[in-house]
């Protein structure tokens, strides 16, 4: 009996973690604080952020969170799901970007499983297996996220889809089984630009968004 209760609590905790990252508008906006890798098992810490009182949808669309040409899609998404908040989502997506990258670098299959849909998870798994077969370990570090912006949004058959462009600096090192550097450098960060797609069924009681596609720009 106690074991069942504990497992239920753990399942609820995992379900809430991604919601705290890619949250909904509640009227009291909160911004996630970036967590070091060693704190990944803790609940994401959120610090209250001020609301722009009186700021309408047009102001939100002009805040730099949305690329030119994506406004209509975002408006359609907001019309279909009034709880969707653009700044909150973009900030949360930045945290999700960091979490997914770090989980992939560590080879953390469990964390990838609840952050990604099955197809993306399978792609990550294939890369992890190949890396492990070579005896390679990634010693990578996300230095900074320079920019995150919605470049496309849509709602089809109640499935919301948001595409974001991430510009980031990453320091990457690959080591062998003995810890020797095979490639890369932790002192020289490389600029990257990724296009990631997040999806969610807005009819579902599950508030979580899943990473459904990744690509390099």
MARFITOR-469383 format. One line per 2 residues: their letters; for each residue z negated, x negated, y of N, C-alpha, C. Coordinates in steps of 0.2 Angstrom, whole numbers, plus 5000, padded with zeros to 4 digits. Last residue first. Layout:
<nodes>
a) Z X Y Z X Y Z X Y | ... .
</nodes>
This chain:
<nodes>
xx) 5190 4903 5125 5194 4904 5130 5199 4898 5132 | 5186 4906 5108 5186 4901 5114 5191 4903 5119 .
xx) 5177 4920 5102 5183 4917 5103 5182 4912 5108 | 5169 4933 5091 5169 4927 5095 5175 4923 5096 .
xx) 5163 4949 5088 5168 4944 5089 5167 4938 5093 | 5151 4956 5088 5156 4958 5083 5162 4953 5083 .
xx) 5134 4956 5089 5139 4952 5091 5145 4953 5086 | 5126 4972 5093 5128 4967 5088 5134 4963 5091 .
xx) 5112 4980 5100 5119 4978 5101 5121 4972 5096 | 5100 4992 5096 5103 4986 5096 5110 4985 5097 .
xx) 5095 5005 5095 5097 5003 5102 5100 4996 5102 | 5097 5018 5084 5096 5010 5084 5099 5008 5091 .
xx) 5102 5030 5085 5095 5029 5087 5094 5022 5088 | 5119 5032 5090 5114 5029 5085 5107 5029 5089 .
xx) 5129 5034 5099 5126 5040 5096 5120 5038 5091 | 5134 5022 5102 5129 5025 5107 5126 5031 5104 .
xx) 5135 5008 5093 5136 5015 5092 5131 5019 5097 | 5141 4993 5100 5135 4997 5098 5137 5004 5098 .
xx) 5145 4975 5102 5147 4982 5101 5140 4986 5099 | 5152 4961 5111 5146 4965 5108 5148 4972 5107 .
xx) 5161 4947 5110 5161 4954 5111 5155 4957 5107 | 5164 4932 5120 5160 4936 5115 5161 4943 5116 .
xx) 5172 4918 5123 5173 4925 5124 5170 4928 5119 | 5167 4902 5131 5168 4907 5125 5169 4914 5128 .
xx) 5169 4887 5136 5170 4894 5139 5172 4898 5132 | 5160 4872 5140 5164 4876 5136 5164 4883 5139 .
xx) 5158 4855 5144 5159 4861 5146 5163 4866 5141 | 5146 4844 5137 5153 4846 5137 5153 4853 5139 .
xx) 5135 4831 5141 5136 4838 5140 5143 4840 5141 | 5129 4817 5135 5135 4819 5138 5136 4826 5137 .
xx) 5118 4814 5128 5118 4812 5135 5124 4815 5139 | 5120 4817 5115 5116 4821 5118 5115 4820 5126 .
xx) 5136 4816 5108 5131 4813 5111 5127 4818 5115 | 5148 4814 5093 5145 4817 5099 5139 4813 5102 .
xx) 5145 4810 5076 5149 4812 5081 5145 4815 5087 | 5135 4805 5068 5142 4805 5065 5147 4806 5071 .
xx) 5121 4796 5068 5125 4800 5072 5132 4799 5070 | 5110 4797 5054 5114 4793 5058 5119 4798 5062 .
xx) 5102 4804 5045 5100 4805 5052 5105 4801 5057 | 5106 4804 5033 5101 4799 5034 5099 4799 5042 .
xx) 5115 4814 5032 5109 4815 5029 5104 4810 5031 | 5122 4813 5049 5122 4813 5042 5116 4814 5039 .
xx) 5124 4823 5064 5121 4818 5061 5122 4819 5053 | 5132 4827 5079 5132 4828 5072 5129 4822 5069 .
xx) 5128 4834 5095 5128 4828 5091 5128 4830 5083 | 5131 4840 5111 5132 4841 5104 5132 4834 5100 .
xx) 5127 4850 5125 5126 4843 5122 5126 4843 5115 | 5136 4861 5135 5132 4860 5128 5133 4852 5126 .
xx) 5137 4872 5147 5137 4865 5146 5133 4864 5140 | 5147 4887 5149 5141 4884 5148 5142 4876 5147 .
xx) 5152 4903 5152 5154 4896 5154 5147 4892 5153 | 5158 4917 5144 5152 4913 5145 5155 4906 5147 .
xx) 5163 4934 5146 5165 4927 5146 5159 4923 5148 | 5161 4948 5135 5159 4944 5141 5162 4937 5140 .
xx) 5165 4965 5132 5167 4958 5131 5165 4954 5137 | 5158 4978 5124 5158 4975 5130 5160 4967 5128 .
xx) 5160 4995 5117 5162 4988 5116 5162 4984 5123 | 5153 5009 5109 5154 5005 5115 5155 4997 5114 .
xx) 5159 5022 5101 5157 5015 5100 5159 5011 5106 | 5164 5035 5103 5156 5033 5104 5154 5026 5102 .
xx) 5177 5033 5102 5174 5036 5097 5166 5035 5097 | 5176 5020 5113 5180 5023 5109 5177 5026 5103 .
xx) 5174 5012 5128 5170 5017 5123 5176 5021 5120 | 5173 4996 5135 5177 5002 5133 5172 5006 5129 .
xx) 5176 4981 5145 5172 4986 5142 5175 4992 5141 | 5178 4964 5150 5181 4970 5148 5176 4975 5145 .
xx) 5171 4954 5156 5178 4954 5157 5181 4960 5154 | 5155 4951 5163 5159 4956 5159 5166 4955 5161 .
xx) 5149 4934 5163 5152 4939 5166 5156 4944 5161 | 5140 4920 5166 5141 4925 5161 5144 4931 5165 .
xx) 5139 4903 5169 5141 4909 5171 5142 4914 5165 | 5132 4892 5165 5134 4892 5172 5136 4899 5174 .
xx) 5119 4888 5155 5124 4893 5156 5126 4894 5163 | 5114 4872 5149 5114 4877 5154 5120 4882 5153 .
xx) 5113 4865 5137 5110 4863 5143 5109 4868 5148 | 5109 4868 5121 5112 4871 5126 5109 4869 5133 .
xx) 5111 4855 5109 5107 4858 5114 5111 4861 5120 | 5112 4850 5092 5115 4852 5098 5110 4855 5103 .
xx) 5113 4843 5079 5108 4841 5084 5110 4843 5091 | 5118 4848 5063 5119 4848 5070 5113 4847 5075 .
xx) 5120 4838 5049 5116 4842 5053 5117 4842 5060 | 5129 4836 5034 5129 4836 5041 5124 4840 5044 .
xx) 5134 4837 5021 5127 4834 5022 5126 4832 5030 | 5144 4844 5017 5146 4837 5020 5139 4833 5021 .
xx) 5138 4856 5014 5141 4852 5009 5143 4845 5011 | 5134 4860 5027 5129 4858 5022 5132 4854 5016 .
xx) 5147 4864 5032 5143 4858 5035 5137 4855 5030 | 5150 4874 5024 5154 4868 5024 5151 4862 5027 .
xx) 5140 4883 5027 5141 4881 5020 5145 4874 5020 | 5143 4885 5040 5136 4882 5038 5137 4879 5031 .
xx) 5155 4892 5039 5154 4885 5043 5148 4882 5041 | 5152 4903 5032 5157 4899 5030 5156 4892 5033 .
xx) 5143 4909 5041 5140 4907 5035 5145 4902 5032 | 5151 4913 5052 5146 4908 5053 5143 4905 5046 .
xx) 5158 4923 5045 5162 4917 5048 5157 4911 5049 | 5148 4932 5042 5152 4929 5036 5155 4922 5039 .
xx) 5145 4936 5055 5140 4933 5051 5143 4929 5045 | 5156 4943 5058 5155 4937 5062 5149 4933 5058 .
xx) 5155 4953 5048 5161 4949 5049 5160 4942 5052 | 5143 4960 5051 5144 4956 5044 5150 4952 5045 .
xx) 5137 4956 5067 5139 4961 5062 5141 4957 5056 | 5121 4947 5072 5129 4948 5072 5131 4953 5067 .
xx) 5108 4947 5072 5111 4947 5079 5118 4948 5078 | 5104 4948 5059 5102 4954 5064 5105 4953 5071 .
xx) 5109 4936 5054 5111 4942 5051 5109 4948 5055 | 5104 4925 5061 5111 4927 5062 5113 4934 5059 .
xx) 5091 4925 5055 5092 4927 5062 5099 4929 5064 | 5095 4921 5042 5091 4927 5043 5092 4929 5051 .
xx) 5101 4908 5043 5105 4914 5041 5102 4921 5043 | 5101 4895 5053 5096 4901 5051 5100 4907 5050 .
xx) 5107 4883 5056 5108 4886 5049 5104 4892 5048 | 5105 4878 5068 5099 4877 5063 5101 4879 5056 .
xx) 5117 4883 5074 5115 4876 5074 5110 4874 5069 | 5114 4897 5073 5120 4894 5070 5119 4886 5069 .
xx) 5103 4898 5082 5102 4900 5075 5108 4897 5071 | 5109 4893 5094 5103 4890 5091 5102 4891 5084 .
xx) 5118 4904 5096 5120 4897 5095 5115 4893 5092 | 5110 4915 5097 5115 4915 5092 5117 4907 5091 .
xx) 5102 4912 5108 5099 4913 5102 5104 4912 5096 | 5112 4911 5119 5108 4905 5117 5105 4906 5110 .
xx) 5117 4924 5118 5121 4919 5117 5117 4912 5115 | 5105 4932 5121 5108 4932 5115 5113 4927 5113 .
xx) 5104 4928 5135 5099 4926 5130 5101 4926 5123 | 5115 4934 5140 5114 4926 5140 5109 4924 5136 .
xx) 5113 4947 5137 5118 4944 5134 5118 4936 5134 | 5103 4949 5147 5101 4949 5140 5106 4946 5136 .
xx) 5111 4948 5158 5105 4944 5158 5103 4943 5150 | 5119 4959 5156 5122 4953 5157 5116 4947 5156 .
xx) 5110 4970 5155 5114 4968 5150 5117 4961 5150 | 5105 4970 5168 5100 4969 5163 5104 4967 5157 .
xx) 5116 4973 5176 5113 4966 5177 5108 4965 5171 | 5120 4986 5170 5124 4980 5170 5121 4974 5171 .
xx) 5113 4997 5159 5112 4994 5165 5116 4987 5165 | 5114 5013 5151 5117 5006 5152 5116 5003 5159 .
xx) 5110 5026 5152 5105 5021 5151 5107 5014 5152 | 5121 5034 5151 5118 5033 5157 5113 5028 5157 .
xx) 5135 5032 5143 5128 5030 5141 5125 5029 5148 | 5147 5037 5149 5145 5039 5142 5138 5037 5140 .
xx) 5146 5031 5161 5147 5038 5161 5145 5041 5154 | 5146 5018 5157 5140 5020 5161 5140 5028 5160 .
xx) 5159 5017 5152 5153 5015 5148 5147 5018 5151 | 5166 5019 5163 5167 5024 5158 5161 5023 5153 .
xx) 5163 5008 5171 5161 5015 5174 5162 5020 5168 | 5168 4998 5163 5161 4998 5164 5159 5005 5167 .
xx) 5182 5001 5165 5179 5001 5158 5171 5002 5159 | 5183 4999 5178 5185 5005 5176 5181 5006 5169 .
xx) 5181 4985 5180 5177 4990 5183 5177 4997 5180 | 5189 4975 5176 5184 4977 5171 5180 4983 5173 .
xx) 5196 4970 5186 5200 4973 5181 5195 4976 5176 | 5186 4956 5189 5191 4960 5192 5195 4963 5186 .
xx) 5170 4955 5180 5177 4952 5182 5181 4958 5185 | 5154 4958 5184 5160 4961 5181 5166 4957 5184 .
xx) 5144 4952 5192 5142 4953 5184 5149 4955 5181 | 5145 4953 5205 5148 4947 5202 5147 4947 5194 .
xx) 5142 4965 5211 5137 4959 5211 5139 4953 5207 | 5149 4976 5211 5151 4971 5215 5147 4965 5215 .
xx) 5143 4985 5203 5149 4983 5200 5152 4977 5205 | 5132 4988 5210 5131 4985 5204 5138 4982 5202 .
xx) 5138 4996 5220 5135 4989 5222 5134 4985 5216 | 5142 5007 5213 5147 5003 5217 5144 4996 5219 .
xx) 5130 5013 5209 5134 5010 5204 5139 5005 5207 | 5118 5009 5223 5122 5013 5218 5126 5009 5213 .
xx) 5103 5005 5228 5109 5002 5226 5112 5007 5221 | 5090 5011 5230 5096 5014 5234 5102 5010 5232 .
xx) 5082 4996 5226 5082 5003 5228 5087 5005 5232 | 5084 4986 5214 5088 4986 5221 5088 4994 5223 .
xx) 5069 4981 5207 5075 4985 5207 5078 4985 5214 | 5063 4964 5202 5063 4970 5207 5070 4974 5206 .
xx) 5057 4961 5186 5061 4960 5191 5062 4966 5196 | 5044 4955 5175 5047 4961 5179 5051 4958 5184 .
xx) 5049 4946 5161 5045 4946 5167 5048 4951 5172 | 5046 4945 5144 5050 4947 5149 5046 4948 5155 .
xx) 5048 4935 5129 5044 4936 5135 5048 4939 5141 | 5052 4940 5113 5055 4937 5119 5050 4940 5125 .
xx) 5040 4936 5101 5043 4941 5104 5046 4938 5111 | 5042 4920 5091 5038 4925 5096 5043 4930 5099 .
xx) 5051 4912 5085 5048 4917 5081 5043 4922 5085 | 5055 4903 5094 5060 4908 5092 5056 4914 5088 .
xx) 5049 4892 5099 5046 4898 5100 5050 4904 5098 | 5057 4881 5097 5051 4881 5093 5047 4888 5094 .
xx) 5067 4882 5107 5069 4884 5100 5062 4885 5096 | 5061 4891 5122 5063 4885 5118 5064 4886 5110 .
xx) 5069 4904 5130 5064 4902 5125 5066 4895 5122 | 5071 4912 5146 5074 4908 5140 5068 4904 5136 .
xx) 5065 4928 5149 5064 4921 5150 5067 4917 5144 | 5074 4943 5154 5071 4938 5149 5071 4931 5151 .
xx) 5069 4954 5166 5073 4949 5165 5070 4944 5160 | 5069 4972 5169 5065 4966 5167 5070 4960 5165 .
xx) 5067 4986 5179 5071 4981 5176 5067 4975 5175 | 5063 5001 5177 5059 4995 5179 5062 4989 5176 .
xx) 5072 5009 5173 5069 5011 5180 5065 5005 5182 | 5078 5006 5162 5072 5010 5161 5069 5012 5168 .
xx) 5093 5002 5154 5090 5003 5160 5084 5008 5159 | 5091 4992 5139 5093 4997 5142 5090 4998 5149 .
xx) 5094 4975 5133 5090 4981 5134 5094 4986 5138 | 5095 4963 5124 5101 4967 5126 5098 4974 5128 .
xx) 5082 4959 5121 5087 4955 5124 5092 4958 5127 | 5075 4970 5115 5072 4966 5121 5077 4962 5125 .
xx) 5084 4972 5105 5083 4977 5110 5080 4974 5116 | 5081 4962 5097 5087 4961 5100 5087 4967 5106 .
xx) 5067 4966 5093 5069 4959 5096 5075 4959 5100 | 5066 4977 5086 5065 4978 5093 5067 4971 5097 .
xx) 5069 4974 5073 5073 4978 5076 5072 4978 5084 | 5058 4965 5070 5064 4963 5070 5069 4967 5074 .
xx) 5047 4975 5070 5047 4970 5075 5054 4967 5076 | 5051 4983 5059 5051 4986 5066 5051 4981 5071 .
xx) 5049 4974 5049 5055 4977 5050 5056 4980 5057 | 5035 4972 5050 5040 4967 5051 5047 4969 5053 .
xx) 5030 4985 5047 5029 4982 5054 5034 4976 5055 | 5034 4986 5034 5037 4990 5039 5036 4988 5046 .
xx) 5027 4976 5028 5034 4975 5028 5037 4980 5033 | 5014 4981 5030 5015 4975 5033 5023 4974 5033 .
xx) 5015 4993 5021 5014 4994 5029 5016 4987 5032 | 5017 4987 5009 5022 4991 5012 5021 4992 5019 .
xx) 5004 4980 5007 5011 4976 5008 5016 4980 5011 | 4995 4991 5006 4995 4986 5012 5001 4982 5013 .
x) 5000 4996 4994 5000 5000 5000 5000 4996 5006 .
</nodes>
